[in-house]
């Protein structure tokens, strides 16, 4: 049995709670080989961060994942996995591409892995992503402009939407908050959903990058149906019914190993 550090254990507790709907202190104690006191402390910490809800003898899912996480909170969740997803998505980008790169923490990892590309034009609505790519001499960086949403460090609004109409992009790499077979791709913020829809409409190829915790999740605002995407970069935690349905409609799956 691998012994996880505190952060890894808490990340796994969040994943299990989202997957199962509820977890118990006794089961978690046995699973991770730590005391029930330690598990209660983990649950109290995660409850304080609103990543789950404490209940008698355990915890239940916070239906607001449903509630939107801040950029910092998102970055702390599955950080090692997000780096691998970022590398896998970046490997689909070729020198000379004209790329739209959505805001977010997973797409920020994509940006880190684009640093060595040549003759690349990247337009993004993510201030954090532009900051990363500004350090590369061989990547031309463009910002959509617009109003800055500080919680997610992303730009939105009419100015951002207008800027997209002036260019042609052969690829879009898009992050999502929810991925559901019926609801499609969804996100928590209405204005960002509007901008994402425009990105999908103008890009020749749509690449979605997300970890498997987003499957069976429905945020309130719809970006687009799943039939609009061409490639999906995710991990081996993807439910089999999703893999079968997506492959049936011609979506190319790129899976990275989930070790936790």
Order of alpha helices (4+ residues) and beta strands (2+ residues): alpha-beta-alpha-alpha-beta-beta-alpha-alpha-beta-alpha-beta-alpha-beta-beta-beta-alpha-beta-beta-beta-alpha-beta-beta-beta-alpha-beta
